Amino acid sequence: MLECKDLTCVREQRVLFKQLNLIVKPGEILHIEGPNGVGKSSLLALLTGLSSAYSGDVYWQQQKITAQRETYYQDLLYLGHKSGVKAELTALENCQGFQRLYSSQTDVDLYDVLLKVGLVGYEDIPAAQLSAGQQRRIALARMYFTECKLWILDEPFTSLDKEAIKSLETCLIKHAQQGGIVVLTTHQALSIPEANYKKLFLTKATVEEHYV
């Protein structure tokens, strides 16, 4: 279970949100919505422990993440705005590296994974020679074999075509149905079963409130 208690975020003397409380349980997909600048990415940074809140705490399995960082990061898959791929490695080599980091399975068909993210035909091309969107697809590939329980994803559908979006949605749903947790931001309209799906909407009103 991922939980926030009285979470307040201040950036450049502005309150983005304050006293935010939320709980995301196994089997749930939380979609964080709101216009640009309201603090969606800032909230994800707090949830991942990459930045600190002005006040409040984030809990994983009922313990503060600050008290169990190693355990928390073993359970966490985070995909931010940067792809996190090795530019000098090919798409396939990047996936092989991800497999060693995120999975104990040795029988994963990486060519099938590359097919799902739309990179068949590009598997032997160094990432540096691929477009930003294709590099993003390499990063997303790890979702198809990771064993992490918690996925935190910042705009994962960016630069994907309809077929890749559908495949990724299926991957998210499967993860939730297997007891995983997904927290994501996206402007994409999602087709997620209501039983697994919940929303959090951040508003501009909190952005406009200045901290003194």
N, CA, C and O of each residue as an XYZ file, in Angstrom:
848
protein
N       0.836     -1.194      0.000
C       0.000      0.000      0.000
C       0.877      1.251      0.000
O       1.814      1.363      0.789
N       0.562      2.184     -0.890
C       1.247      3.471     -0.953
C       0.333      4.527     -0.337
O      -0.850      4.602     -0.670
N       0.880      5.332      0.554
C       0.042      6.297      1.264
C       0.775      7.628      1.448
O       1.981      7.654      1.694
N       0.038      8.720      1.326
C       0.534     10.061      1.651
C      -0.278     10.607      2.812
O      -1.500     10.460      2.849
N       0.401     11.236      3.756
C      -0.284     11.842      4.891
C       0.118     13.305      4.994
O       1.285     13.631      5.210
N      -0.869     14.180      4.836
C      -0.678     15.634      5.009
C       0.509     16.156      4.200
O       1.337     16.908      4.714
N       0.582     15.759      2.960
C       1.723     16.099      2.115
C       1.564     17.513      1.557
O       0.563     17.826      0.912
N       2.564     18.366      1.814
C       2.574     19.734      1.303
C       3.833     19.945      0.475
O       4.940     19.621      0.905
N       3.643     20.492     -0.716
C       4.766     20.707     -1.640
C       4.898     22.194     -1.936
O       3.943     22.844     -2.361
N       6.094     22.723     -1.704
C       6.391     24.133     -1.976
C       7.548     24.202     -2.958
O       8.596     23.596     -2.735
N       7.360     24.936     -4.040
C       8.408     25.111     -5.027
C       8.502     26.596     -5.389
O       7.513     27.213     -5.784
N       9.695     27.154     -5.251
C       9.937     28.564     -5.582
C       8.918     29.473     -4.892
O       8.317     30.348     -5.514
N       8.743     29.241     -3.600
C       7.865     30.033     -2.724
C       6.392     29.960     -3.139
O       5.612     30.864     -2.841
N       6.025     28.897     -3.816
C       4.621     28.669     -4.154
C       4.162     27.340     -3.596
O       4.885     26.347     -3.670
N       2.976     27.318     -3.044
C       2.367     26.079     -2.585
C       1.702     25.408     -3.789
O       0.724     25.923     -4.331
N       2.229     24.279     -4.196
C       1.618     23.556     -5.309
C       0.409     22.763     -4.831
O      -0.633     22.743     -5.485
N       0.560     22.118     -3.693
C      -0.580     21.464     -3.043
C      -0.244     21.339     -1.557
O       0.927     21.358     -1.178
N      -1.265     21.212     -0.727
C      -1.020     21.146      0.707
C      -1.940     20.136      1.369
O      -3.083     19.931      0.958
N      -1.401     19.511      2.412
C      -2.134     18.536      3.226
C      -2.849     17.502      2.364
O      -4.017     17.178      2.579
N      -2.112     17.001      1.390
C      -2.658     15.985      0.489
C      -2.612     14.623      1.164
O      -1.567     14.191      1.652
N      -3.751     13.957      1.185
C      -3.845     12.608      1.736
C      -4.377     11.678      0.653
O      -5.384     11.972      0.010
N      -3.701     10.569      0.461
C      -4.199      9.583     -0.502
C      -3.666      8.205     -0.147
O      -2.615      8.057      0.475
N      -4.423      7.208     -0.562
C      -4.038      5.810     -0.380
C      -4.260      5.087     -1.704
O      -5.332      5.181     -2.301
N      -3.244      4.369     -2.153
C      -3.368      3.533     -3.344
C      -3.078      2.097     -2.913
O      -1.996      1.787     -2.414
N      -4.060      1.238     -3.116
C      -3.965     -0.142     -2.643
C      -3.562     -1.086     -3.777
O      -3.688     -0.741     -4.952
N      -3.078     -2.278     -3.422
C      -2.776     -3.276     -4.449
C      -3.983     -3.516     -5.352
O      -5.115     -3.643     -4.887
N      -3.713     -3.574     -6.643
C      -4.786     -3.770     -7.609
C      -5.366     -2.489     -8.158
O      -6.304     -2.529     -8.955
N      -4.820     -1.331     -7.741
C      -5.370     -0.046     -8.165
C      -4.413      0.700     -9.096
O      -3.192      0.591     -8.984
N      -5.006      1.457    -10.011
C      -4.287      2.362    -10.906
C      -4.760      3.770    -10.597
O      -5.937      4.083    -10.779
N      -3.856      4.626    -10.129
C      -4.194      6.014     -9.815
C      -3.720      6.914    -10.947
O      -2.531      6.964    -11.263
N      -4.660      7.619    -11.550
C      -4.376      8.554    -12.636
C      -4.402      9.965    -12.061
O      -5.456     10.444    -11.640
N      -3.248     10.635    -12.040
C      -3.150     12.005    -11.541
C      -3.348     12.958    -12.708
O      -2.593     12.928    -13.680
N      -4.370     13.806    -12.607
C      -4.724     14.726    -13.684
C      -4.566     16.172    -13.230
O      -4.394     16.454    -12.044
N      -4.627     17.079    -14.196
C      -4.569     18.503    -13.911
C      -3.791     19.233    -14.981
O      -2.988     18.625    -15.687
N      -4.019     20.540    -15.112
C      -3.305     21.328    -16.124
C      -1.817     21.417    -15.827
O      -1.377     21.107    -14.720
N      -1.044     21.844    -16.820
C       0.393     22.002    -16.645
C       0.703     22.991    -15.526
O       0.057     24.032    -15.407
N       1.693     22.656    -14.713
C       2.132     23.574    -13.673
C       1.473     23.390    -12.324
O       1.792     24.124    -11.389
N       0.564     22.433    -12.189
C      -0.122     22.284    -10.895
C       0.639     21.392     -9.921
O       0.281     21.327     -8.745
N       1.677     20.705    -10.383
C       2.494     19.920     -9.466
C       2.408     18.418     -9.650
O       2.731     17.669     -8.727
N       1.981     17.956    -10.819
C       1.855     16.512    -11.032
C       3.228     15.828    -10.961
O       3.397     14.842    -10.243
N       4.189     16.349    -11.697
C       5.529     15.755    -11.676
C       6.198     15.950    -10.313
O       6.962     15.099     -9.860
N       5.904     17.069     -9.674
C       6.446     17.303     -8.328
C       5.905     16.283     -7.342
O       6.635     15.812     -6.470
N       4.628     15.940     -7.473
C       4.044     14.917     -6.614
C       4.723     13.569     -6.844
O       5.012     12.850     -5.888
N       4.976     13.226     -8.096
C       5.652     11.963     -8.377
C       7.059     11.955     -7.792
O       7.524     10.934     -7.286
N       7.731     13.098     -7.865
C       9.079     13.180     -7.287
C       9.049     12.938     -5.782
O       9.974     12.339     -5.232
N       7.998     13.395     -5.114
C       7.849     13.144     -3.679
C       7.551     11.669     -3.425
O       8.098     11.068     -2.500
N       6.690     11.096     -4.245
C       6.318      9.688     -4.062
C       7.506      8.760     -4.271
O       7.578      7.693     -3.662
N       8.433      9.160     -5.125
C       9.609      8.325     -5.390
C      10.766      8.619     -4.436
O      11.771      7.908     -4.440
N      10.628      9.651     -3.631
C      11.700     10.015     -2.718
C      12.818     10.799     -3.371
O      13.883     10.969     -2.777
N      12.592     11.286     -4.597
C      13.623     12.056     -5.295
C      13.668     13.512     -4.837
O      14.645     14.215     -5.094
N      12.621     13.961     -4.163
C      12.625     15.288     -3.551
C      11.880     15.211     -2.230
O      11.182     14.236     -1.950
N      12.036     16.240     -1.432
C      11.459     16.241     -0.090
C      10.257     17.170     -0.010
O      10.230     18.219     -0.654
N       9.275     16.786      0.774
C       8.081     17.605      0.977
C       8.354     18.695      2.002
O       9.211     18.538      2.872
N       7.617     19.807      1.895
C       7.704     20.843      2.924
C       7.205     20.279      4.244
O       7.770     20.563      5.300
N       6.148     19.480      4.186
C       5.642     18.787      5.360
C       4.884     17.549      4.912
O       4.494     17.436      3.749
N       4.678     16.629      5.832
C       3.988     15.388      5.519
C       4.955     14.286      5.130
O       6.156     14.516      4.986
N       4.420     13.093      4.963
C       5.257     11.930      4.702
C       4.606     10.994      3.687
O       3.389     10.990      3.501
N       5.466     10.197      3.032
C       5.022      9.150      2.117
C       5.345      7.807      2.765
O       6.439      7.610      3.294
N       4.383      6.886      2.720
C       4.526      5.584      3.357
C       4.399      4.473      2.316
O       3.587      4.554      1.395
N       5.206      3.451      2.480
C       5.097      2.232      1.681
C       4.991      1.061      2.646
O       5.854      0.874      3.505
N       3.953      0.293      2.505
C       3.695     -0.827      3.412
C       3.698     -0.363      4.863
O       4.214     -1.029      5.761
N       3.087      0.831      5.055
C       2.859      1.418      6.387
C       4.137      1.876      7.089
O       4.132      2.093      8.300
N       5.219      2.023      6.346
C       6.444      2.583      6.895
C       6.900      3.750      6.032
O       6.730      3.722      4.813
N       7.477      4.775      6.650
C       7.966      5.921      5.890
C       9.040      5.463      4.908
O       9.907      4.654      5.240
N       8.961      5.998      3.691
C       9.950      5.584      2.682
C      11.346      6.070      3.058
O      12.339      5.466      2.652
N      11.434      7.145      3.823
C      12.739      7.665      4.247
C      13.441      6.717      5.207
O      14.657      6.802      5.379
N      12.683      5.802      5.842
C      13.264      4.862      6.802
C      13.566      3.506      6.176
O      14.088      2.618      6.850
N      13.243      3.335      4.896
C      13.433      2.025      4.262
C      13.734      2.178      2.768
O      13.164      1.474      1.936
N      14.621      3.091      2.448
C      14.865      3.426      1.045
C      15.283      2.217      0.215
O      14.791      2.042     -0.899
N      16.180      1.381      0.732
C      16.663      0.244     -0.048
C      15.519     -0.703     -0.395
O      15.388     -1.128     -1.543
N      14.693     -1.031      0.594
C      13.547     -1.912      0.359
C      12.564     -1.265     -0.601
O      12.042     -1.918     -1.504
N      12.315      0.017     -0.402
C      11.354      0.732     -1.243
C      11.800      0.736     -2.703
O      10.999      0.479     -3.602
N      13.060      1.023     -2.932
C      13.534      1.106     -4.313
C      13.608     -0.266     -4.985
O      13.598     -0.355     -6.213
N      13.683     -1.316     -4.202
C      13.604     -2.657     -4.778
C      12.196     -2.943     -5.303
O      12.016     -3.714     -6.245
N      11.214     -2.315     -4.681
C       9.817     -2.523     -5.070
C       9.335     -1.517     -6.105
O       8.227     -1.655     -6.623
N      10.145     -0.504     -6.418
C       9.703      0.628     -7.235
C      10.278      0.610     -8.646
O      11.481      0.436     -8.842
N       9.401      0.791     -9.615
C       9.812      1.092    -10.987
C       9.339      2.510    -11.290
O       8.139      2.783    -11.285
N      10.281      3.409    -11.552
C       9.948      4.806    -11.843
C      10.411      5.156    -13.248
O      11.572      4.949    -13.604
N       9.500      5.682    -14.032
C       9.824      6.188    -15.360
C       9.479      7.671    -15.398
O       8.305      8.040    -15.379
N      10.503      8.522    -15.453
C      10.294      9.957    -15.484
C      10.322     10.493    -16.899
O      10.143      9.741    -17.857
N      10.547     11.798    -17.036
C      10.571     12.418    -18.357
C      11.784     11.952    -19.171
O      11.704     11.836    -20.394
N      12.895     11.687    -18.501
C      14.081     11.209    -19.208
C      13.978      9.699    -19.399
O      13.492      8.980    -18.526
N      14.441      9.238    -20.547
C      14.266      7.826    -20.882
C      15.121      6.891    -20.036
O      14.710      5.767    -19.749
N      16.299      7.342    -19.638
C      17.159      6.490    -18.816
C      17.807      5.343    -19.569
O      18.198      4.344    -18.965
N      17.925      5.479    -20.885
C      18.562      4.418    -21.674
C      20.022      4.789    -21.928
O      20.406      5.956    -21.850
N      20.827      3.764    -22.235
C      22.241      3.968    -22.559
C      22.360      4.258    -24.055
O      22.048      3.410    -24.891
N      22.812      5.460    -24.374
C      22.836      5.901    -25.768
C      23.711      5.032    -26.648
O      23.404      4.849    -27.826
N      24.810      4.484    -26.099
C      25.750      3.715    -26.909
C      25.290      2.272    -27.132
O      25.852      1.570    -27.973
N      24.285      1.830    -26.396
C      23.781      0.466    -26.526
C      22.599      0.421    -27.492
O      21.883      1.407    -27.664
N      22.408     -0.733    -28.116
C      21.258     -0.899    -29.001
C      19.990     -1.066    -28.175
O      20.039     -1.217    -26.954
N      18.858     -1.035    -28.863
C      17.583     -1.235    -28.174
C      17.572     -2.590    -27.469
O      17.145     -2.688    -26.318
N      18.035     -3.621    -28.147
C      18.064     -4.949    -27.550
C      19.024     -5.010    -26.366
O      18.696     -5.595    -25.335
N      20.191     -4.418    -26.503
C      21.168     -4.430    -25.410
C      20.647     -3.675    -24.201
O      20.888     -4.091    -23.068
N      19.936     -2.569    -24.418
C      19.321     -1.857    -23.303
C      18.316     -2.750    -22.580
O      18.275     -2.780    -21.350
N      17.508     -3.475    -23.347
C      16.513     -4.365    -22.747
C      17.186     -5.502    -21.971
O      16.705     -5.907    -20.912
N      18.283     -6.004    -22.496
C      19.020     -7.046    -21.783
C      19.546     -6.518    -20.451
O      19.539     -7.230    -19.447
N      19.998     -5.275    -20.451
C      20.451     -4.658    -19.202
C      19.308     -4.465    -18.225
O      19.456     -4.735    -17.033
N      18.162     -3.998    -18.720
C      16.986     -3.828    -17.870
C      16.555     -5.174    -17.277
O      16.176     -5.255    -16.108
N      16.618     -6.218    -18.093
C      16.205     -7.540    -17.627
C      17.058     -7.985    -16.441
O      16.536     -8.534    -15.471
N      18.356     -7.752    -16.517
C      19.234     -8.137    -15.412
C      18.944     -7.322    -14.160
O      19.100     -7.820    -13.045
N      18.522     -6.071    -14.335
C      18.254     -5.202    -13.194
C      16.888     -5.448    -12.551
O      16.751     -5.387    -11.329
N      15.884     -5.724    -13.379
C      14.505     -5.717    -12.906
C      13.834     -7.075    -12.842
O      12.690     -7.164    -12.394
N      14.496     -8.130    -13.270
C      13.817     -9.417    -13.315
C      14.776    -10.552    -13.019
O      15.946    -10.519    -13.401
N      14.252    -11.565    -12.323
C      15.031    -12.783    -12.079
C      14.749    -13.820    -13.152
O      15.372    -14.882    -13.172
N      13.808    -13.518    -14.049
C      13.461    -14.449    -15.121
C      14.531    -14.404    -16.217
O      14.986    -13.334    -16.620
N      14.912    -15.569    -16.677
C      15.928    -15.649    -17.733
C      15.332    -16.065    -19.076
O      16.032    -16.099    -20.088
N      14.041    -16.381    -19.078
C      13.412    -16.871    -20.298
C      12.504    -15.841    -20.956
O      11.648    -16.199    -21.765
N      12.681    -14.562    -20.619
C      11.868    -13.509    -21.221
C      12.219    -13.374    -22.701
O      13.393    -13.269    -23.058
N      11.204    -13.378    -23.557
C      11.415    -13.191    -25.000
C      11.504    -11.693    -25.276
O      10.483    -11.022    -25.428
N      12.712    -11.181    -25.339
C      12.895     -9.742    -25.502
C      12.444     -9.259    -26.872
O      12.070     -8.096    -27.024
N      12.475    -10.129    -27.861
C      11.979     -9.735    -29.186
C      10.463     -9.530    -29.144
O       9.926     -8.668    -29.838
N       9.779    -10.333    -28.322
C       8.338    -10.147    -28.147
C       8.061     -8.831    -27.432
O       7.105     -8.128    -27.760
N       8.900     -8.500    -26.454
C       8.768     -7.222    -25.750
C       8.979     -6.059    -26.712
O       8.216     -5.093    -26.698
N      10.002     -6.146    -27.538
C      10.275     -5.095    -28.515
C       9.120     -4.960    -29.510
O       8.819     -3.859    -29.971
N       8.482     -6.073    -29.834
C       7.313     -6.034    -30.713
C       6.180     -5.260    -30.047
O       5.502     -4.467    -30.700
N       5.973     -5.486    -28.750
C       4.887     -4.831    -28.030
C       5.082     -3.317    -27.934
O       4.109     -2.563    -27.898
N       6.332     -2.881    -27.894
C       6.587     -1.435    -27.804
C       6.896     -0.825    -29.171
O       7.244      0.352    -29.266
N       6.767     -1.629    -30.227
C       6.921     -1.092    -31.578
C       8.346     -0.848    -32.010
O       8.616      0.098    -32.750
N       9.280     -1.697    -31.555
C      10.693     -1.484    -31.896
C      11.305     -2.629    -32.693
O      12.521     -2.668    -32.883
N      10.482     -3.557    -33.161
C      11.020     -4.601    -34.027
C      11.521     -3.950    -35.324
O      10.816     -3.156    -35.947
N      12.735     -4.299    -35.710
C      13.370     -3.656    -36.856
C      14.372     -2.599    -36.427
O      15.183     -2.133    -37.226
N      14.304     -2.223    -35.139
C      15.235     -1.226    -34.594
C      16.106     -1.829    -33.492
O      16.873     -1.115    -32.845
N      15.991     -3.139    -33.277
C      16.636     -3.767    -32.127
C      18.154     -3.672    -32.146
O      18.783     -3.692    -31.088
N      18.755     -3.569    -33.330
C      20.216     -3.539    -33.416
C      20.777     -2.140    -33.674
O      21.956     -1.993    -33.998
N      19.954     -1.136    -33.532
C      20.380      0.244    -33.755
C      20.708      0.899    -32.411
O      19.893      0.821    -31.492
N      21.862      1.535    -32.263
C      22.188      2.225    -31.008
C      21.113      3.263    -30.657
O      20.579      3.940    -31.536
N      20.814      3.371    -29.393
C      19.761      4.283    -28.951
C      20.039      5.717    -29.373
O      19.105      6.476    -29.630
N      21.313      6.098    -29.449
C      21.681      7.460    -29.831
C      21.194      7.811    -31.230
O      20.989      8.984    -31.543
N      21.006      6.790    -32.081
C      20.560      7.031    -33.450
C      19.037      6.968    -33.592
O      18.503      7.158    -34.685
N      18.344      6.700    -32.488
C      16.887      6.618    -32.516
C      16.274      7.935    -32.068
O      16.937      8.747    -31.422
N      15.022      8.145    -32.408
C      14.319      9.366    -32.013
C      14.030      9.341    -30.514
O      14.150      8.300    -29.868
N      13.647     10.496    -29.966
C      13.302     10.578    -28.545
C      12.131      9.651    -28.226
O      12.097      9.020    -27.170
N      11.171      9.576    -29.154
C      10.033      8.700    -28.941
C      10.428      7.236    -28.916
O       9.896      6.465    -28.118
N      11.349      6.844    -29.773
C      11.815      5.458    -29.803
C      12.637      5.128    -28.561
O      12.562      4.015    -28.041
N      13.419      6.092    -28.088
C      14.156      5.881    -26.843
C      13.187      5.714    -25.675
O      13.438      4.946    -24.745
N      12.074      6.449    -25.741
C      11.045      6.318    -24.709
C      10.455      4.908    -24.719
O      10.155      4.351    -23.663
N      10.292      4.343    -25.891
C       9.757      2.990    -26.013
C      10.719      1.961    -25.419
O      10.291      0.971    -24.826
N      12.018      2.205    -25.582
C      12.999      1.313    -24.951
C      12.815      1.342    -23.433
O      12.827      0.300    -22.778
N      12.645      2.534    -22.887
C      12.457      2.675    -21.440
C      11.205      1.934    -20.977
O      11.213      1.292    -19.926
N      10.132      2.022    -21.759
C       8.871      1.375    -21.394
C       8.969     -0.141    -21.446
O       8.193     -0.838    -20.791
N       9.914     -0.654    -22.217
C      10.021     -2.100    -22.395
C      10.189     -2.830    -21.062
O       9.730     -3.963    -20.915
N      10.839     -2.194    -20.096
C      11.099     -2.869    -18.820
C       9.804     -3.212    -18.073
O       9.801     -4.087    -17.206
N       8.706     -2.524    -18.408
C       7.443     -2.791    -17.735
C       6.903     -4.181    -18.057
O       6.075     -4.712    -17.317
N       7.368     -4.771    -19.156
C       6.842     -6.062    -19.579
C       7.518     -7.247    -18.896
O       7.109     -8.393    -19.086
N       8.567     -6.968    -18.090
C       9.186     -8.088    -17.377
C       9.644     -7.727    -15.965
O      10.205     -8.574    -15.271
N       9.417     -6.490    -15.527
C       9.835     -6.122    -14.181
C       9.041     -6.878    -13.118
O       7.887     -7.250    -13.329
N       9.678     -7.094    -11.986
C       9.010     -7.727    -10.851
C       8.700     -6.721     -9.748
O       8.280     -7.108     -8.658
N       8.902     -5.438    -10.020
C       8.592     -4.391     -9.038
C       7.084     -4.320     -8.794
O       6.294     -4.451     -9.729
N       6.697     -4.118     -7.559
C       5.276     -4.088     -7.192
C       4.638     -2.733     -7.493
O       3.460     -2.659     -7.842
N       5.419     -1.665     -7.357
C       4.895     -0.307     -7.505
C       5.481      0.348     -8.742
O       6.699      0.439     -8.890
N       4.607      0.804     -9.630
C       5.029      1.538    -10.825
C       4.595      2.987    -10.702
O       3.416      3.264    -10.481
N       5.537      3.918    -10.844
C       5.242      5.344    -10.867
C       5.721      5.877    -12.209
O       6.914      5.843    -12.511
N       4.783      6.370    -13.010
C       5.056      6.665    -14.418
C       4.639      8.090    -14.757
O       3.490      8.476    -14.538
N       5.562      8.860    -15.285
C       5.287     10.249    -15.654
C       5.109     10.331    -17.174
O       6.080     10.226    -17.923
N       3.881     10.516    -17.615
C       3.520     10.615    -19.038
C       4.063      9.433    -19.858
O       4.803      9.643    -20.820
N       3.709      8.214    -19.494
C       4.263      7.057    -20.195
C       3.778      6.897    -21.638
O       4.417      6.201    -22.427
N       2.648      7.538    -21.993
C       2.083      7.344    -23.329
C       2.614      8.337    -24.364
O       2.220      8.291    -25.529
N       3.507      9.233    -23.937
C       4.054     10.232    -24.851
C       4.732      9.574    -26.046
O       5.537      8.657    -25.886
N       4.399     10.050    -27.247
C       5.020      9.610    -28.508
C       4.654      8.178    -28.909
O       5.316      7.598    -29.770
N       3.615      7.598    -28.304
C       3.198      6.249    -28.684
C       2.031      6.318    -29.663
O       1.183      7.207    -29.575
N       1.998      5.363    -30.602
C       0.867      5.294    -31.512
C      -0.274      4.505    -30.848
O      -0.120      4.008    -29.733
N      -1.404      4.394    -31.531
C      -2.593      3.774    -30.931
C      -2.345      2.326    -30.523
O      -2.799      1.884    -29.468
N      -1.623      1.594    -31.364
C      -1.366      0.188    -31.058
C      -0.491      0.036    -29.819
O      -0.741     -0.826    -28.977
N       0.540      0.880    -29.710
C       1.433      0.823    -28.551
C       0.713      1.274    -27.288
O       0.966      0.742    -26.207
N      -0.187      2.256    -27.413
C      -0.974      2.718    -26.264
C      -1.861      1.590    -25.749
O      -1.947      1.356    -24.543
N      -2.514      0.899    -26.665
C      -3.380     -0.217    -26.278
C      -2.585     -1.316    -25.581
O      -3.039     -1.877    -24.584
N      -1.394     -1.624    -26.106
C      -0.539     -2.643    -25.502
C      -0.101     -2.231    -24.107
O      -0.076     -3.054    -23.192
N       0.246     -0.954    -23.940
C       0.690     -0.467    -22.642
C      -0.455     -0.470    -21.632
O      -0.255     -0.826    -20.471
N      -1.651     -0.075    -22.066
C      -2.810     -0.131    -21.177
C      -3.053     -1.555    -20.693
O      -3.333     -1.778    -19.515
N      -2.945     -2.516    -21.608
C      -3.116     -3.925    -21.244
C      -2.081     -4.343    -20.206
O      -2.384     -5.100    -19.284
N      -0.853     -3.842    -20.366
C       0.223     -4.140    -19.423
C      -0.086     -3.559    -18.042
O       0.143     -4.223    -17.030
N      -0.599     -2.335    -17.990
C      -0.961     -1.702    -16.723
C      -2.073     -2.470    -16.021
O      -2.012     -2.718    -14.817
N      -3.094     -2.844    -16.799
C      -4.231     -3.573    -16.238
C      -3.779     -4.921    -15.684
O      -4.187     -5.315    -14.591
N      -2.939     -5.625    -16.435
C      -2.440     -6.917    -15.980
C      -1.658     -6.781    -14.684
O      -1.803     -7.602    -13.779
N      -0.827     -5.746    -14.592
C      -0.049     -5.518    -13.370
C      -0.973     -5.294    -12.180
O      -0.750     -5.852    -11.106
N      -2.005     -4.482    -12.364
C      -2.952     -4.228    -11.282
C      -3.706     -5.499    -10.906
O      -3.880     -5.787     -9.722
N      -4.148     -6.249    -11.886
C      -4.907     -7.471    -11.613
C      -4.065     -8.517    -10.901
O      -4.604     -9.409    -10.247
N      -2.752     -8.414    -11.024
C      -1.852     -9.327    -10.326
C      -1.447     -8.796     -8.955
O      -0.557     -9.349     -8.308
N      -2.107     -7.716     -8.509
C      -1.849     -7.170     -7.186
C      -0.851     -6.038     -7.138
O      -0.453     -5.611     -6.054
N      -0.434     -5.540     -8.299
C       0.492     -4.421     -8.342
C      -0.215     -3.089     -8.179
O      -1.444     -3.025     -8.160
N       0.564     -2.034     -8.063
C       0.051     -0.669     -7.923
C       0.663      0.185     -9.031
O       1.855      0.087     -9.322
N      -0.175      1.029     -9.647
C       0.297      1.946    -10.680
C      -0.135      3.358    -10.331
O      -1.308      3.594    -10.041
N       0.791      4.293    -10.356
C       0.493      5.721    -10.227
C       1.067      6.391    -11.463
O       2.254      6.239    -11.752
N       0.239      7.135    -12.200
C       0.737      7.737    -13.427
C       0.105      9.087    -13.702
O      -0.999      9.378    -13.243
N       0.819      9.901    -14.452
C       0.262     11.128    -15.016
C       0.161     10.931    -16.520
O       1.041     10.318    -17.124
N      -0.880     11.434    -17.118
C      -1.019     11.392    -18.570
C      -2.178     12.282    -18.986
O      -3.155     12.444    -18.254
N      -2.051     12.859    -20.183
C      -3.162     13.604    -20.779
C      -3.984     12.681    -21.678
O      -4.982     13.093    -22.270
N      -3.548     11.435    -21.767
C      -4.227     10.454    -22.606
C      -5.504      9.952    -21.917
O      -5.483      9.639    -20.727
N      -6.603      9.875    -22.657
C      -7.820      9.264    -22.143
C      -7.600      7.759    -22.060
O      -7.221      7.136    -23.052
N      -7.833      7.168    -20.892
C      -7.516      5.765    -20.672
C      -8.760      4.887    -20.693
O      -9.852      5.307    -20.308
N      -8.562      3.670    -21.149
C      -9.635      2.674    -21.135
C      -9.275      1.618    -20.089
O      -8.798      0.533    -20.420
N      -9.514      1.960    -18.824
C      -9.150      1.102    -17.703
C     -10.425      0.654    -17.001
O     -11.306      1.483    -16.774
N     -10.563     -0.626    -16.646
C     -11.749     -1.079    -15.916
C     -11.965     -0.272    -14.638
O     -11.023     -0.017    -13.888
N     -13.197      0.121    -14.402
C     -13.514      0.981    -13.255
C     -13.082      0.361    -11.931
O     -12.731      1.076    -10.993
N     -13.107     -0.954    -11.855
C     -12.754     -1.631    -10.604
C     -11.305     -1.382    -10.213
O     -10.964     -1.433     -9.031
N     -10.447     -1.114    -11.198
C      -9.017     -0.915    -10.925
C      -8.588      0.554    -10.968
O      -7.420      0.860    -10.729
N      -9.511      1.460    -11.268
C      -9.140      2.804    -11.701
C      -9.653      3.876    -10.741
O     -10.818      3.860    -10.344
N      -8.766      4.811    -10.370
C      -9.183      5.958     -9.565
C      -8.408      7.182    -10.039
O      -7.344      7.053    -10.643
N      -8.945      8.372     -9.763
C      -8.327      9.606    -10.237
C      -8.064     10.575     -9.090
O      -8.785     10.600     -8.092
N      -7.015     11.367     -9.261
C      -6.718     12.499     -8.392
C      -6.537     13.706     -9.292
O      -5.687     13.688    -10.182
N      -7.318     14.750     -9.079
C      -7.244     15.944     -9.921
C      -6.632     17.087     -9.122
O      -7.191     17.523     -8.116
N      -5.470     17.571     -9.581
C      -4.824     18.725     -8.974
C      -5.276     19.977     -9.717
O      -5.316     19.989    -10.947
N      -5.612     21.024     -8.981
C      -6.157     22.226     -9.596
C      -5.176     23.384     -9.541
O      -4.227     23.381     -8.758
N      -5.426     24.381    -10.396
C      -4.579     25.561    -10.445
C      -4.721     26.433     -9.212
O      -3.846     27.251     -8.928
N      -5.795     26.271     -8.488
C      -6.017     27.101     -7.297
C      -4.869     26.963     -6.315
O      -4.462     27.945     -5.694
N      -4.341     25.748     -6.166
C      -3.249     25.561     -5.224
C      -1.952     26.148     -5.761
O      -1.106     26.582     -4.979
N      -1.781     26.171     -7.062
C      -0.574     26.739     -7.653
C      -0.525     28.247     -7.400
O       0.544     28.816     -7.177
N      -1.677     28.872     -7.438
C      -1.719     30.316     -7.331
C      -1.601     30.824     -5.901
O      -1.465     32.027     -5.680
N      -1.651     29.923     -4.933
C      -1.527     30.323     -3.532
C      -0.051     30.437     -3.184
O       0.696     29.469     -3.324
N       0.368     31.590     -2.738
C       1.785     31.814     -2.441
C       2.089     31.494     -0.994
O       1.319     31.806     -0.085
N       3.237     30.860     -0.807
C       3.665     30.519      0.548
C       4.417     31.686      1.169
O       5.271     32.296      0.526
N       4.096     31.997      2.428
C       4.746     33.098      3.144
C       5.643     32.519      4.229
O       6.292     33.268      4.959
